[in-house]
């Protein structure tokens, strides 16, 4: 069973995306560049805790 992680914008802190994760045993935080509707630009989104 895969879980879900929430991605939050690195610049403004808005939680914009939810994505499935297959492996829950990872120790590093997931980061990806996505579009933030609050900042109105492409920014780095990190896994929120």
PDB file of N, CA, C and O in Angstrom:
ATOM      1  N   UNK A   1       0.843  -1.178   0.000  1.00  0.00           N
ATOM      2  CA  UNK A   1       0.000   0.000   0.000  1.00  0.00           C
ATOM      3  C   UNK A   1       0.887   1.240   0.000  1.00  0.00           C
ATOM      4  O   UNK A   1       1.744   1.397   0.870  1.00  0.00           O
ATOM      5  N   UNK A   2       0.687   2.089  -0.944  1.00  0.00           N
ATOM      6  CA  UNK A   2       1.496   3.300  -1.016  1.00  0.00           C
ATOM      7  C   UNK A   2       0.821   4.437  -0.267  1.00  0.00           C
ATOM      8  O   UNK A   2      -0.406   4.521  -0.208  1.00  0.00           O
ATOM      9  N   UNK A   3       1.640   5.310   0.304  1.00  0.00           N
ATOM     10  CA  UNK A   3       1.120   6.451   1.042  1.00  0.00           C
ATOM     11  C   UNK A   3       1.121   7.693   0.175  1.00  0.00           C
ATOM     12  O   UNK A   3       1.438   7.635  -1.012  1.00  0.00           O
ATOM     13  N   UNK A   4       0.765   8.808   0.771  1.00  0.00           N
ATOM     14  CA  UNK A   4       0.746  10.076   0.053  1.00  0.00           C
ATOM     15  C   UNK A   4       1.624  11.065   0.797  1.00  0.00           C
ATOM     16  O   UNK A   4       1.692  11.048   2.026  1.00  0.00           O
ATOM     17  N   UNK A   5       2.301  11.935   0.036  1.00  0.00           N
ATOM     18  CA  UNK A   5       3.090  12.999   0.631  1.00  0.00           C
ATOM     19  C   UNK A   5       2.584  14.331   0.095  1.00  0.00           C
ATOM     20  O   UNK A   5       2.100  14.408  -1.034  1.00  0.00           O
ATOM     21  N   UNK A   6       2.695  15.364   0.896  1.00  0.00           N
ATOM     22  CA  UNK A   6       2.274  16.702   0.517  1.00  0.00           C
ATOM     23  C   UNK A   6       3.504  17.508   0.156  1.00  0.00           C
ATOM     24  O   UNK A   6       4.503  17.481   0.875  1.00  0.00           O
ATOM     25  N   UNK A   7       3.435  18.233  -0.964  1.00  0.00           N
ATOM     26  CA  UNK A   7       4.540  19.077  -1.403  1.00  0.00           C
ATOM     27  C   UNK A   7       4.207  20.525  -1.098  1.00  0.00           C
ATOM     28  O   UNK A   7       3.112  20.995  -1.405  1.00  0.00           O
ATOM     29  N   UNK A   8       5.162  21.240  -0.488  1.00  0.00           N
ATOM     30  CA  UNK A   8       4.939  22.646  -0.181  1.00  0.00           C
ATOM     31  C   UNK A   8       5.998  23.489  -0.888  1.00  0.00           C
ATOM     32  O   UNK A   8       7.134  23.056  -1.081  1.00  0.00           O
ATOM     33  N   UNK A   9       5.601  24.690  -1.265  1.00  0.00           N
ATOM     34  CA  UNK A   9       6.459  25.620  -1.986  1.00  0.00           C
ATOM     35  C   UNK A   9       7.590  26.077  -1.080  1.00  0.00           C
ATOM     36  O   UNK A   9       7.373  26.370   0.096  1.00  0.00           O
ATOM     37  N   UNK A  10       8.790  26.138  -1.627  1.00  0.00           N
ATOM     38  CA  UNK A  10       9.960  26.556  -0.861  1.00  0.00           C
ATOM     39  C   UNK A  10       9.948  28.065  -0.614  1.00  0.00           C
ATOM     40  O   UNK A  10      10.485  28.534   0.389  1.00  0.00           O
ATOM     41  N   UNK A  11       9.343  28.818  -1.518  1.00  0.00           N
ATOM     42  CA  UNK A  11       9.341  30.285  -1.404  1.00  0.00           C
ATOM     43  C   UNK A  11       8.250  30.802  -0.467  1.00  0.00           C
ATOM     44  O   UNK A  11       8.543  31.563   0.455  1.00  0.00           O
ATOM     45  N   UNK A  12       6.988  30.398  -0.692  1.00  0.00           N
ATOM     46  CA  UNK A  12       5.886  30.959   0.105  1.00  0.00           C
ATOM     47  C   UNK A  12       5.330  29.994   1.146  1.00  0.00           C
ATOM     48  O   UNK A  12       4.637  30.425   2.068  1.00  0.00           O
ATOM     49  N   UNK A  13       5.617  28.691   1.021  1.00  0.00           N
ATOM     50  CA  UNK A  13       5.146  27.726   2.009  1.00  0.00           C
ATOM     51  C   UNK A  13       3.761  27.171   1.753  1.00  0.00           C
ATOM     52  O   UNK A  13       3.238  26.434   2.589  1.00  0.00           O
ATOM     53  N   UNK A  14       3.146  27.500   0.617  1.00  0.00           N
ATOM     54  CA  UNK A  14       1.812  26.986   0.294  1.00  0.00           C
ATOM     55  C   UNK A  14       1.894  25.500  -0.035  1.00  0.00           C
ATOM     56  O   UNK A  14       2.824  25.057  -0.709  1.00  0.00           O
ATOM     57  N   UNK A  15       0.924  24.739   0.440  1.00  0.00           N
ATOM     58  CA  UNK A  15       0.868  23.307   0.164  1.00  0.00           C
ATOM     59  C   UNK A  15      -0.042  23.090  -1.030  1.00  0.00           C
ATOM     60  O   UNK A  15      -1.266  23.102  -0.899  1.00  0.00           O
ATOM     61  N   UNK A  16       0.564  22.890  -2.203  1.00  0.00           N
ATOM     62  CA  UNK A  16      -0.172  22.867  -3.455  1.00  0.00           C
ATOM     63  C   UNK A  16      -0.437  21.475  -4.008  1.00  0.00           C
ATOM     64  O   UNK A  16      -1.458  21.272  -4.665  1.00  0.00           O
ATOM     65  N   UNK A  17       0.434  20.517  -3.772  1.00  0.00           N
ATOM     66  CA  UNK A  17       0.357  19.232  -4.448  1.00  0.00           C
ATOM     67  C   UNK A  17       0.384  18.075  -3.465  1.00  0.00           C
ATOM     68  O   UNK A  17       1.013  18.154  -2.409  1.00  0.00           O
ATOM     69  N   UNK A  18      -0.308  16.999  -3.824  1.00  0.00           N
ATOM     70  CA  UNK A  18      -0.266  15.728  -3.116  1.00  0.00           C
ATOM     71  C   UNK A  18       0.130  14.685  -4.141  1.00  0.00           C
ATOM     72  O   UNK A  18      -0.462  14.613  -5.218  1.00  0.00           O
ATOM     73  N   UNK A  19       1.137  13.870  -3.812  1.00  0.00           N
ATOM     74  CA  UNK A  19       1.629  12.870  -4.744  1.00  0.00           C
ATOM     75  C   UNK A  19       1.804  11.539  -4.029  1.00  0.00           C
ATOM     76  O   UNK A  19       2.144  11.516  -2.846  1.00  0.00           O
ATOM     77  N   UNK A  20       1.577  10.419  -4.732  1.00  0.00           N
ATOM     78  CA  UNK A  20       1.778   9.119  -4.084  1.00  0.00           C
ATOM     79  C   UNK A  20       3.265   8.791  -3.971  1.00  0.00           C
ATOM     80  O   UNK A  20       4.074   9.213  -4.797  1.00  0.00           O
ATOM     81  N   UNK A  21       3.601   8.041  -2.947  1.00  0.00           N
ATOM     82  CA  UNK A  21       4.974   7.586  -2.752  1.00  0.00           C
ATOM     83  C   UNK A  21       4.940   6.074  -2.614  1.00  0.00           C
ATOM     84  O   UNK A  21       4.110   5.527  -1.887  1.00  0.00           O
ATOM     85  N   UNK A  22       5.838   5.405  -3.309  1.00  0.00           N
ATOM     86  CA  UNK A  22       5.852   3.951  -3.286  1.00  0.00           C
ATOM     87  C   UNK A  22       6.646   3.376  -2.138  1.00  0.00           C
ATOM     88  O   UNK A  22       6.265   2.349  -1.576  1.00  0.00           O
ATOM     89  N   UNK A  23       7.759   4.027  -1.775  1.00  0.00           N
ATOM     90  CA  UNK A  23       8.638   3.506  -0.737  1.00  0.00           C
ATOM     91  C   UNK A  23       8.634   4.446   0.455  1.00  0.00           C
ATOM     92  O   UNK A  23       9.102   5.580   0.351  1.00  0.00           O
ATOM     93  N   UNK A  24       8.115   3.994   1.581  1.00  0.00           N
ATOM     94  CA  UNK A  24       8.034   4.842   2.772  1.00  0.00           C
ATOM     95  C   UNK A  24       9.328   4.834   3.578  1.00  0.00           C
ATOM     96  O   UNK A  24       9.438   5.572   4.556  1.00  0.00           O
ATOM     97  N   UNK A  25      10.308   4.023   3.196  1.00  0.00           N
ATOM     98  CA  UNK A  25      11.518   3.867   3.981  1.00  0.00           C
ATOM     99  C   UNK A  25      12.644   4.796   3.552  1.00  0.00           C
ATOM    100  O   UNK A  25      13.779   4.609   3.991  1.00  0.00           O
ATOM    101  N   UNK A  26      12.376   5.783   2.719  1.00  0.00           N
ATOM    102  CA  UNK A  26      13.413   6.710   2.292  1.00  0.00           C
ATOM    103  C   UNK A  26      13.722   7.701   3.400  1.00  0.00           C
ATOM    104  O   UNK A  26      12.840   8.079   4.171  1.00  0.00           O
ATOM    105  N   UNK A  27      14.989   8.122   3.479  1.00  0.00           N
ATOM    106  CA  UNK A  27      15.397   9.057   4.528  1.00  0.00           C
ATOM    107  C   UNK A  27      15.551  10.471   3.994  1.00  0.00           C
ATOM    108  O   UNK A  27      15.590  11.416   4.781  1.00  0.00           O
ATOM    109  N   UNK A  28      15.641  10.648   2.664  1.00  0.00           N
ATOM    110  CA  UNK A  28      15.787  11.979   2.092  1.00  0.00           C
ATOM    111  C   UNK A  28      14.426  12.552   1.747  1.00  0.00           C
ATOM    112  O   UNK A  28      13.484  11.815   1.456  1.00  0.00           O
ATOM    113  N   UNK A  29      14.330  13.873   1.784  1.00  0.00           N
ATOM    114  CA  UNK A  29      13.072  14.540   1.456  1.00  0.00           C
ATOM    115  C   UNK A  29      12.949  14.682  -0.057  1.00  0.00           C
ATOM    116  O   UNK A  29      13.927  14.990  -0.739  1.00  0.00           O
ATOM    117  N   UNK A  30      11.761  14.459  -0.571  1.00  0.00           N
ATOM    118  CA  UNK A  30      11.465  14.531  -1.995  1.00  0.00           C
ATOM    119  C   UNK A  30      11.377  15.996  -2.423  1.00  0.00           C
ATOM    120  O   UNK A  30      10.657  16.774  -1.798  1.00  0.00           O
ATOM    121  N   UNK A  31      12.105  16.390  -3.487  1.00  0.00           N
ATOM    122  CA  UNK A  31      12.046  17.746  -4.021  1.00  0.00           C
ATOM    123  C   UNK A  31      11.820  17.688  -5.523  1.00  0.00           C
ATOM    124  O   UNK A  31      12.326  16.799  -6.208  1.00  0.00           O
ATOM    125  N   UNK A  32      11.041  18.664  -6.031  1.00  0.00           N
ATOM    126  CA  UNK A  32      10.739  18.739  -7.450  1.00  0.00           C
ATOM    127  C   UNK A  32      10.349  20.171  -7.786  1.00  0.00           C
ATOM    128  O   UNK A  32       9.808  20.880  -6.938  1.00  0.00           O
ATOM    129  N   UNK A  33      10.618  20.605  -9.021  1.00  0.00           N
ATOM    130  CA  UNK A  33      10.201  21.934  -9.458  1.00  0.00           C
ATOM    131  C   UNK A  33       8.792  21.845 -10.033  1.00  0.00           C
ATOM    132  O   UNK A  33       8.536  21.076 -10.959  1.00  0.00           O
ATOM    133  N   UNK A  34       7.886  22.638  -9.476  1.00  0.00           N
ATOM    134  CA  UNK A  34       6.491  22.663  -9.901  1.00  0.00           C
ATOM    135  C   UNK A  34       6.008  24.107  -9.953  1.00  0.00           C
ATOM    136  O   UNK A  34       6.670  25.014  -9.449  1.00  0.00           O
ATOM    137  N   UNK A  35       4.843  24.309 -10.572  1.00  0.00           N
ATOM    138  CA  UNK A  35       4.246  25.635 -10.650  1.00  0.00           C
ATOM    139  C   UNK A  35       3.474  25.916  -9.373  1.00  0.00           C
ATOM    140  O   UNK A  35       2.650  25.107  -8.946  1.00  0.00           O
ATOM    141  N   UNK A  36       3.742  27.068  -8.764  1.00  0.00           N
ATOM    142  CA  UNK A  36       3.026  27.497  -7.569  1.00  0.00           C
ATOM    143  C   UNK A  36       2.030  28.574  -7.978  1.00  0.00           C
ATOM    144  O   UNK A  36       2.410  29.596  -8.550  1.00  0.00           O
ATOM    145  N   UNK A  37       0.756  28.343  -7.682  1.00  0.00           N
ATOM    146  CA  UNK A  37      -0.276  29.312  -8.055  1.00  0.00           C
ATOM    147  C   UNK A  37      -0.242  30.549  -7.159  1.00  0.00           C
ATOM    148  O   UNK A  37      -0.711  31.612  -7.565  1.00  0.00           O
ATOM    149  N   UNK A  38       0.302  30.430  -5.956  1.00  0.00           N
ATOM    150  CA  UNK A  38       0.407  31.571  -5.057  1.00  0.00           C
ATOM    151  C   UNK A  38       1.527  32.521  -5.497  1.00  0.00           C
ATOM    152  O   UNK A  38       1.346  33.738  -5.484  1.00  0.00           O
ATOM    153  N   UNK A  39       2.685  31.965  -5.886  1.00  0.00           N
ATOM    154  CA  UNK A  39       3.826  32.770  -6.347  1.00  0.00           C
ATOM    155  C   UNK A  39       3.708  33.127  -7.822  1.00  0.00           C
ATOM    156  O   UNK A  39       4.351  34.066  -8.291  1.00  0.00           O
ATOM    157  N   UNK A  40       2.887  32.378  -8.552  1.00  0.00           N
ATOM    158  CA  UNK A  40       2.686  32.541  -9.985  1.00  0.00           C
ATOM    159  C   UNK A  40       3.990  32.331 -10.762  1.00  0.00           C
ATOM    160  O   UNK A  40       4.271  33.053 -11.719  1.00  0.00           O
ATOM    161  N   UNK A  41       4.784  31.338 -10.344  1.00  0.00           N
ATOM    162  CA  UNK A  41       6.030  30.996 -11.026  1.00  0.00           C
ATOM    163  C   UNK A  41       6.414  29.563 -10.672  1.00  0.00           C
ATOM    164  O   UNK A  41       5.844  28.959  -9.763  1.00  0.00           O
ATOM    165  N   UNK A  42       7.392  29.030 -11.406  1.00  0.00           N
ATOM    166  CA  UNK A  42       7.915  27.706 -11.126  1.00  0.00           C
ATOM    167  C   UNK A  42       8.923  27.804  -9.984  1.00  0.00           C
ATOM    168  O   UNK A  42       9.909  28.535 -10.077  1.00  0.00           O
ATOM    169  N   UNK A  43       8.671  27.070  -8.920  1.00  0.00           N
ATOM    170  CA  UNK A  43       9.547  27.088  -7.759  1.00  0.00           C
ATOM    171  C   UNK A  43       9.824  25.661  -7.297  1.00  0.00           C
ATOM    172  O   UNK A  43       9.167  24.716  -7.734  1.00  0.00           O
ATOM    173  N   UNK A  44      10.788  25.520  -6.424  1.00  0.00           N
ATOM    174  CA  UNK A  44      11.117  24.223  -5.849  1.00  0.00           C
ATOM    175  C   UNK A  44      10.078  23.866  -4.790  1.00  0.00           C
ATOM    176  O   UNK A  44       9.769  24.674  -3.914  1.00  0.00           O
ATOM    177  N   UNK A  45       9.548  22.660  -4.876  1.00  0.00           N
ATOM    178  CA  UNK A  45       8.586  22.166  -3.900  1.00  0.00           C
ATOM    179  C   UNK A  45       9.228  21.008  -3.152  1.00  0.00           C
ATOM    180  O   UNK A  45       9.794  20.104  -3.766  1.00  0.00           O
ATOM    181  N   UNK A  46       9.141  21.035  -1.817  1.00  0.00           N
ATOM    182  CA  UNK A  46       9.735  20.001  -0.990  1.00  0.00           C
ATOM    183  C   UNK A  46       8.652  19.252  -0.237  1.00  0.00           C
ATOM    184  O   UNK A  46       7.543  19.747  -0.038  1.00  0.00           O
ATOM    185  N   UNK A  47       9.003  18.054   0.169  1.00  0.00           N
ATOM    186  CA  UNK A  47       8.092  17.224   0.943  1.00  0.00           C
ATOM    187  C   UNK A  47       7.883  17.872   2.301  1.00  0.00           C
ATOM    188  O   UNK A  47       8.848  18.169   3.006  1.00  0.00           O
ATOM    189  N   UNK A  48       6.637  18.091   2.665  1.00  0.00           N
ATOM    190  CA  UNK A  48       6.349  18.673   3.981  1.00  0.00           C
ATOM    191  C   UNK A  48       6.317  17.575   5.026  1.00  0.00           C
ATOM    192  O   UNK A  48       6.084  16.408   4.712  1.00  0.00           O
ATOM    193  N   UNK A  49       6.549  17.955   6.255  1.00  0.00           N
ATOM    194  CA  UNK A  49       6.620  16.974   7.335  1.00  0.00           C
ATOM    195  C   UNK A  49       5.267  16.864   8.011  1.00  0.00           C
ATOM    196  O   UNK A  49       5.109  16.087   8.953  1.00  0.00           O
TER     197      UNK A  49
END
